[in-house]
Amino acid sequence: MKQIQGGVTAAKGFEAAGVEAAIKYQNRKDMALIVSKAPCTVAGTFTSNVVKAAPVLWDKQIVEHSAFAQAVVVNSGIANACTGRQGLSCCEAEAKCAGELLGVPTDAVLVASTGVIGMQIPVDKITAGIKKLVTAKADTLEAGSDAAHAIMTTDTISKEIAIETEIGGKTVTLGGMCKGSGMIHPNMCTMLGFVTTDVNISKEMLQKCVSADVVDSFNMISVDGDTSTNDTLLVLANGMAGNEEITAEGEDYDNFCKALHEITTFLAKKMAGDGEGATALFETKVIHAASKEDARTLAKSVICSSLTKAAIFGHDANWGRILCALGYSGAKFDPENVDLYFESKSGKIHIFGNGVACDYSEEEATKILSDPEVTALVDMHMGDAEATAWGCDLSYDYVKINADYRS
């Protein structure tokens, strides 16, 4: 397995585009298209928020009931959430317009939106944007990058990756892109994410792999504790790599799942590190926990702690906040038997052990915590399970960004 250049156009048979449609933003790309030259098996996971945006409701129906999918239309700026029947009508209009222009059925077109909740999307602008997208679509790396840029809202960087591996004697490629910076908290996969692949895999096995994967990738990130109404991860597989269809667990399935996890973990970390106002990626790794579920619970509790996040922003080794977050997580453990370390590219330091603070240098700790990627390593000394969660620091700019988000 190796990382290669590109994103959603890296796999065989996929085209993409990103254009300016002025849905809400001016003078920037705000609509994206992904389209496959062949029908795709599709799998997805969606927000667990009871308030689900219209595109989520539309896509769930396609993932669960359509024979195949072949295109995805995405807009940024307006979320099409809490928009009632008009919002669903907009989804249908998008899918119908794209389907007619691309020559695919309406129920083979997925849609996604991100942005302000409660605003209606101007259908005339969205259909005009689709026409521009269809004209601009291409299978180039640049076209994939244009699409990745077009789905950004408060993101400061676009997020894309491609992986190449071998399955069943054939070279298989996976490409992905996502957006996410605020309203990020795992309870599915908090963001918009799209993965394309030319692997030949059955719908049942693709969905099984995707559903299992998000538990340890997108579900292990948090920026601000808010689970969005629009969370969507879609994976499209067109089979053009020519491998024998994956229909059961085994070596080919395992290799595909490993490649998918490489994609989703990379994108998840990029989102966590690009949290609104963030200056650092904050990782918490829990090792030697009593169970996998405990390890996940403990790691997520730390990266979700506002007090801990603020301490990371201040480069302050305030380890008591981490112990506190571990303690209210709900997992059972003996605090006298926990070891806590901080580490980064500048080094590693033992902060807490045997129930008390270690004799460490505050100056050294501050140096470690001043790096752009910081890890809290927590050794529970209870078993063999481990898990990693990713978040970011909490800065002054987070409030500034969200205080005037609608304007």
Residue pairs with C-beta under 8 A, 6 or more apart in sequence:
1 163
1 164
1 165
1 255
1 258
1 259
1 262
2 163
2 164
2 165
3 161
3 162
3 163
3 164
3 262
4 10
4 162
4 163
4 164
4 173
5 141
5 162
6 141
6 144
6 160
6 162
6 175
7 16
7 141
7 144
7 145
7 147
7 148
7 160
7 161
7 162
7 175
7 176
7 177
8 14
8 16
8 34
8 144
8 147
8 148
8 160
8 175
8 176
8 177
8 194
8 195
8 196
9 15
9 16
9 138
9 139
9 140
9 141
9 143
9 144
9 147
9 175
9 196
10 141
10 144
10 162
10 164
10 173
10 174
10 175
10 196
11 162
11 173
11 174
11 175
11 196
11 197
11 198
11 238
11 240
11 241
12 173
12 198
12 238
12 240
12 241
13 36
13 37
13 38
13 139
13 198
13 238
13 240
14 34
14 35
14 36
14 37
14 139
14 175
14 196
14 198
14 236
14 238
15 33
15 34
15 35
15 36
15 37
15 137
15 138
15 139
15 143
16 32
16 33
16 34
16 35
16 137
16 138
16 139
16 143
16 144
16 146
16 147
17 32
17 33
17 132
17 133
17 134
17 136
17 137
17 138
17 143
17 146
17 147
18 29
18 31
18 32
18 33
18 133
18 136
18 143
18 145
18 146
18 147
18 148
18 149
18 150
18 151
19 29
19 31
19 129
19 132
19 133
19 136
19 146
19 150
20 27
20 28
20 29
20 30
20 31
20 132
21 30
21 31
21 75
21 125
21 126
21 128
21 129
21 132
22 30
22 125
23 30
23 31
23 75
23 76
23 77
23 78
23 115
23 121
23 122
23 125
23 126
23 129
24 30
24 76
24 77
24 78
24 115
24 116
24 119
25 76
25 77
29 146
29 149
29 150
30 75
30 76
30 77
30 129
30 150
31 73
31 74
31 75
31 76
31 126
31 129
31 130
31 132
31 133
31 150
32 72
32 73
32 74
32 75
32 133
32 146
32 147
32 148
32 150
32 151
33 71
33 72
33 73
33 74
33 98
33 130
33 133
33 134
33 137
33 147
34 71
34 72
34 74
34 147
34 194
34 196
34 236
35 70
35 71
35 72
35 102
35 137
36 70
36 71
36 196
36 236
36 238
37 238
37 240
38 70
38 238
38 239
38 240
39 67
39 68
39 69
39 70
39 104
39 108
39 238
40 68
40 69
40 70
40 236
40 237
40 238
40 239
41 68
41 201
41 202
41 203
41 206
41 236
41 237
41 238
41 239
42 62
42 63
42 66
42 68
42 69
42 110
42 203
42 206
42 234
42 235
42 236
42 237
43 63
43 203
43 206
43 207
43 209
43 210
43 211
43 234
43 235
44 59
44 60
44 63
44 207
44 210
44 232
44 233
44 234
44 235
45 188
45 189
45 210
45 211
45 214
45 232
45 233
46 52
46 56
46 59
46 60
46 188
46 231
46 232
46 233
47 53
47 56
47 187
47 188
47 190
47 227
47 228
47 229
47 230
47 231
47 232
48 187
48 188
48 227
49 187
49 227
49 228
49 229
49 231
51 81
51 82
51 229
52 81
52 229
53 79
53 80
53 81
53 82
53 83
53 87
53 113
53 117
53 229
53 230
54 80
54 81
54 83
54 87
54 88
54 90
54 91
54 113
55 80
55 91
55 111
55 112
55 113
55 230
55 232
56 229
56 230
56 231
56 232
57 88
57 91
58 88
58 91
58 92
58 95
58 110
58 111
59 110
59 111
59 112
59 232
59 234
61 107
62 69
62 107
62 108
62 109
62 110
63 69
63 110
63 207
63 234
65 107
66 105
66 107
66 108
67 108
68 108
69 108
69 109
69 110
69 234
69 236
70 102
70 104
70 108
70 109
71 98
71 99
71 102
71 104
71 108
71 109
71 110
72 109
72 110
72 111
72 112
72 194
72 234
72 236
73 94
73 95
73 98
73 109
73 110
73 111
73 112
73 130
73 133
74 111
74 112
74 113
74 114
74 147
74 150
74 151
74 192
74 194
75 112
75 113
75 114
75 115
75 121
75 126
75 129
76 113
76 114
76 115
76 150
76 151
76 152
76 153
76 179
77 114
77 115
77 116
77 153
78 113
78 115
78 116
78 119
78 120
78 121
79 113
79 114
79 115
79 116
79 117
79 119
79 229
79 230
80 87
80 90
80 91
80 113
80 120
80 121
80 230
81 87
81 113
81 117
81 118
81 229
81 230
82 117
82 118
82 229
83 90
83 118
83 119
83 120
83 121
86 120
87 120
87 121
89 123
90 120
90 121
90 123
90 126
91 111
92 106
93 123
93 126
93 127
94 109
94 111
94 126
94 127
94 130
95 106
95 107
95 109
95 110
95 111
96 106
96 109
97 126
97 127
97 130
97 131
98 104
98 109
98 130
98 133
98 134
99 105
99 106
99 108
99 109
101 130
101 131
101 134
102 109
102 134
110 234
112 151
112 192
112 194
112 230
112 232
112 234
113 121
113 230
114 151
114 153
114 179
114 192
114 230
115 153
116 405
116 406
117 229
136 143
136 146
137 143
144 160
144 175
144 177
145 158
145 160
147 177
148 158
148 159
148 160
148 177
148 179
149 158
151 177
151 178
151 179
151 192
152 158
152 179
153 179
153 181
153 182
154 181
154 182
154 276
154 401
154 405
155 179
155 180
155 181
155 274
156 181
156 274
157 270
157 274
158 177
159 177
159 178
159 179
159 180
159 267
159 270
159 271
159 274
160 175
160 176
160 177
160 178
161 175
161 176
161 177
161 263
161 266
161 267
162 173
162 174
162 175
162 176
163 173
163 174
163 175
163 259
163 262
163 263
164 171
164 172
164 173
165 171
165 172
165 174
165 255
165 256
165 258
165 259
166 172
166 255
167 199
167 241
167 243
167 246
167 252
167 255
167 256
168 243
168 244
168 246
168 252
169 243
170 241
170 242
170 243
171 241
172 197
172 198
172 199
172 241
172 243
172 256
172 259
173 197
173 198
173 241
174 195
174 196
174 197
174 199
174 259
174 260
174 263
175 195
175 196
175 197
175 263
176 193
176 194
176 195
176 196
176 263
176 264
176 266
176 267
177 193
177 194
177 267
178 191
178 192
178 193
178 194
178 267
178 270
178 271
179 191
179 192
179 271
180 190
180 191
180 192
180 193
180 223
180 271
180 274
181 223
181 271
181 274
181 275
181 276
182 223
182 224
182 226
182 275
182 276
182 398
182 401
182 402
182 405
183 190
183 223
183 224
183 226
183 227
183 228
184 190
184 191
184 221
184 222
184 223
184 224
184 226
184 228
184 271
184 272
184 275
185 222
185 223
185 224
185 225
185 226
185 227
185 304
186 218
186 219
186 220
186 221
186 222
186 227
186 300
187 219
187 227
187 231
188 214
188 218
188 219
188 227
188 231
188 233
189 214
189 217
189 218
189 219
189 231
189 232
189 233
189 264
189 268
190 218
190 221
190 222
190 227
190 228
190 231
190 271
191 218
191 228
191 231
191 232
191 233
191 271
192 230
192 231
192 232
192 233
193 218
193 232
193 233
193 234
193 264
193 267
194 233
194 234
194 235
194 236
195 233
195 234
195 235
195 236
195 260
195 263
195 264
196 235
196 236
196 237
196 238
197 235
197 236
197 237
197 238
197 241
197 260
198 237
198 238
198 239
198 240
198 241
199 237
199 239
199 241
199 243
199 246
199 256
200 237
200 239
200 241
200 242
200 243
200 244
200 245
200 246
201 209
201 237
201 239
201 245
201 246
201 247
201 253
201 256
202 245
202 246
202 247
204 247
205 246
205 247
205 248
205 249
205 253
206 235
206 237
209 253
209 256
209 257
209 260
210 233
210 235
210 260
212 257
213 257
213 260
213 261
213 264
214 233
214 264
215 296
216 261
216 265
216 296
216 387
216 388
217 261
217 264
217 265
217 267
217 268
218 233
218 264
218 267
218 268
220 268
220 296
220 299
220 300
220 387
220 388
220 389
220 390
221 268
221 269
221 271
221 272
221 303
221 389
221 390
221 391
222 272
222 300
222 303
222 304
222 389
222 391
223 271
223 272
223 275
223 276
223 278
223 391
223 392
224 275
224 276
224 398
225 304
225 306
233 264
235 260
239 245
243 252
244 252
246 252
246 253
246 256
268 390
269 281
269 283
269 390
272 281
272 282
272 303
272 390
272 391
272 392
273 280
273 281
273 372
273 373
273 390
273 392
274 392
275 391
275 392
275 398
276 397
276 398
276 401
276 402
277 394
277 395
277 396
277 397
277 398
277 399
277 400
277 401
278 392
278 393
278 395
278 398
279 313
279 372
279 392
279 393
279 395
280 312
280 313
280 371
280 372
280 373
280 374
280 392
280 393
281 372
281 373
281 374
281 390
281 391
281 392
282 303
282 308
282 309
282 312
282 374
282 375
282 376
282 390
282 391
282 392
282 393
283 303
283 373
283 374
283 375
283 376
283 388
283 389
283 390
283 391
284 298
284 299
284 300
284 302
284 303
284 322
284 375
284 376
284 378
284 388
284 389
284 390
284 391
285 299
285 375
285 376
285 377
285 378
285 386
285 387
285 388
286 294
286 295
286 298
286 299
286 378
286 380
286 386
286 387
286 388
287 295
287 377
287 378
287 379
287 380
287 386
288 379
288 380
288 381
288 382
288 383
288 384
288 385
288 386
289 295
289 298
289 331
289 333
289 380
289 382
289 383
289 385
289 386
289 387
290 331
290 332
290 333
290 380
290 382
290 383
290 385
291 383
291 385
292 385
292 386
292 387
294 331
294 332
294 333
294 380
294 382
294 385
295 380
295 385
295 386
295 387
296 387
296 389
297 329
297 330
297 331
298 326
298 329
298 331
298 333
298 378
298 380
298 387
299 378
299 387
299 388
299 389
300 329
300 389
301 325
301 326
301 328
301 329
301 330
301 331
302 308
302 322
302 325
302 326
302 376
302 378
302 389
303 309
303 389
303 390
303 391
304 325
304 391
305 321
305 322
305 324
305 325
306 394
307 318
307 321
307 324
307 325
308 318
308 321
308 322
308 325
309 391
309 392
309 393
309 394
310 393
310 394
311 317
311 318
311 321
312 369
312 374
312 392
312 393
312 394
313 393
313 394
313 395
315 366
315 369
315 370
316 366
316 369
317 342
317 349
317 351
317 360
317 362
317 365
317 366
317 369
319 340
319 351
319 352
319 357
322 340
322 376
322 378
323 335
323 338
323 340
323 352
326 333
326 335
326 338
326 378
327 335
333 380
333 382
335 355
336 354
336 355
337 380
337 381
337 382
338 352
338 353
338 378
338 379
338 380
338 381
339 350
339 352
339 353
339 378
339 379
339 381
340 350
340 351
340 352
340 353
340 376
340 377
340 378
340 379
341 348
341 349
341 350
341 351
341 376
341 377
341 378
341 379
342 348
342 349
342 351
342 365
342 368
342 369
342 374
342 375
342 376
342 377
343 349
343 368
343 374
343 375
343 377
344 368
344 369
344 371
344 373
344 374
344 375
345 371
345 373
346 367
346 368
346 370
346 371
347 364
347 367
347 368
348 368
348 377
349 360
349 361
349 364
349 365
349 368
350 358
350 360
351 357
351 358
351 360
351 365
352 358
368 374
